Amino acid sequence: MDALIAAKDKLNNKGFLDIDLDPTLDLYEEIQKLKKEKNAILLAHYYQESEIQDIADYIGDSLGLAQKAASTDADIIVFAGVHFMAETAKMLNPGKKVLLPDLKAGCSLADSCPAPVFRKFKEKYPDHVVVSYINCTADLKTMTDICCTSTNAEAIIESIPKDKPIIFAPDKNLGAYLQKKTGRDMILWNGACMVHEIFSKEKIVKLQNRHPKAQLIAHPECEAHLLDIADHVGSTSSLLRYTKESTYTEFIVATEPGIIHQMEKASPNKIFYPAPPNNTCACNECPHMRLNTMEKLYLCMKYELPEIHLSERVIKEGRLCIDRMLDVSAKAGL
């Protein structure tokens, strides 16, 4: 108990447990032990650092992670991802403890759509169905009719009657892509992901010229001018699957480069180039995703902190759009 009290004190406002560790500690082995001792499942997004991906019980994109969270019989869900993902897991498992190694692992896209501002925006279109990309806050989900991910977004839009007008939030790029794919005219919220908007078309074209045999694959959160020149556009899991099945052996990957670890594991004889951003960095990593580390993960599991807490109202109202999404996905075979 004293150790737990001390740990909570260390948590403070930092968002993670700030406790010094023995540098000789085998974190991989210790985390494996904790998973068994606590009947905990570790879910990790493709954008996590490679060490975390390798120790996870399940690695996936937002749809796969939501489906896994909905079906797990673990007592504790440890989410190596960002805040909205852990919130989704909590909504699906209100009686379980959901942990996030760093509470400040947020999302620029979710932040781009504050719930109070969106509420006023929604009031202008009272007859519209609200479809929200799962990359949004729990509060926004309470104002959403049905959620979607990049994997099932097209199926979700197609499930809505043609005569029903749609508001799509918060990603304007994914929304514009869906408008083009489905032919539906939607009201788009003006939000975007900082990672997917920073790619430089000019630098990518130069990279294509240096590697003429490489295919450009892109996530639909990218801007339209990149999607227009991509050889394949798809969700994170779709991009991974495409590189596995393609006869091409070189790829320029326009999404967060964490996925390249799985691509290289699945196709060791193929070459992957991270798409260059328009700044001076050598890569395009999501700063929020990378807040999670093996050290924070170990401490999170050991002390069962930080924990995700949501009000009963938010869980009850927010879960409805997620359940609808999972139902449509199941019917679509996704």
Stockholm file with secondary structure:
# STOCKHOLM 1.0

chainA/1-334         MDALIAAKDKLNNKGFLDIDLDPTLDLYEEIQKLKKEKNAILLAHYYQESEIQDIADYIGDSLGLAQKAASTDADIIVFAGVHFMAETAKMLNPGKKVLLPDLKAGCSLADSCPAPVFRKFKEKYPDHVVVSYINCTADLKTMTDICCTSTNAEAIIESIPKDKPIIFAPDKNLGAYLQKKTGRDMILWNGACMVHEIFSKEKIVKLQNRHPKAQLIAHPECEAHLLDIADHVGSTSSLLRYTKESTYTEFIVATEPGIIHQMEKASPNKIFYPAPPNNTCACNECPHMRLNTMEKLYLCMKYELPEIHLSERVIKEGRLCIDRMLDVSAKAGL
#=GR chainA/1-334 SS CHHHHHHHHHHTTTSSCCCCCCTTCCHHHHHHHHHHHHTEEEEEETTSCHHHHHHCSEEECHHHHHHHHHHCCCSEEEEESCHHHHHHHHHHCTTSEEECSCTTCCCHHHHTSCHHHHHHHHHTCTTCEEEEESSSCHHHHTTCSEEECTTTHHHHHHTSCTTSCEEEESBHHHHHHHHHHHCCCEEECCBCCTTTTCBCHHHHHHHHHHCTTCEEEECTTSCHHHHTTCSEECCHHHHHHHHHHCSCCEEEEESCTTHHHHHHHHCTTSEEEECCBSSSCSSCCCTTGGGCCHHHHHHHHHHTCSBCCCCHHHHHHHHHHHHHHHHHHHHTTC
#=GC SS_cons         CHHHHHHHHHHTTTSSCCCCCCTTCCHHHHHHHHHHHHTEEEEEETTSCHHHHHHCSEEECHHHHHHHHHHCCCSEEEEESCHHHHHHHHHHCTTSEEECSCTTCCCHHHHTSCHHHHHHHHHTCTTCEEEEESSSCHHHHTTCSEEECTTTHHHHHHTSCTTSCEEEESBHHHHHHHHHHHCCCEEECCBCCTTTTCBCHHHHHHHHHHCTTCEEEECTTSCHHHHTTCSEECCHHHHHHHHHHCSCCEEEEESCTTHHHHHHHHCTTSEEEECCBSSSCSSCCCTTGGGCCHHHHHHHHHHTCSBCCCCHHHHHHHHHHHHHHHHHHHHTTC
//
